[in-house]
Amino acid sequence: MSKTKMIVKDDQILVDLEWIFEEIRGANGDWKAVEEQLRGLLSAVEE
C-alpha cells in the first residue's frame, strides 16, 4: 500500500516525519542539507 509522504497546499507543505528521517539517514546525518532541500521546496510553493 502506498503512503503519502508530502501534501502541498497553497502556502505550506505537510511532510511525513518518517520521510524526513529517511532523508537525513540518506544524507549520512547531514540534517542541514535536508533542511535546505525542504526550505527550497517551501520557497517554490510560496512563489
N, C-alpha and C positions, 0 to 999 in steps of 0.2 A: 504494500500500500504506500502510495506517495505521501510525503509530508510537506506541508507548506513551510518554507524557510524564511520567506520575506513577503510582506504585504506593503505595497507602495500606495500612499494616499497623496493628496494634493501637496501637502507641506510636511509630510512625515513618512518615516519608514519604520515599520514594525518588524523586528527581527527575532528569530528563534535563538535563545541563548545557547543551546547546544551547537547550533551552526557557528556562532561566534567562537565558541571554544574550539571547535574543529578547525576553524581558520587560524586561530592562534597556534594550535599544535602544528598545523601545516606550515606555518611561518617560523617554525622552530622557536616558539615562545616570544617572537617579536610582536608584542601586542601593539606597539606604536605603529607598525606598518599596517596592521589590520585596522586600527583606528583611522589612519589616513585614508584607507580604502573606503571605509564606511562614511567618513566625512565627505569624500568625493561623491559618493552616491547621493548623500543628502543634498549636497550643493546642486547636483544635476536635477534633483526633484524640485528644489526650491526655485529654480530659474523659470 
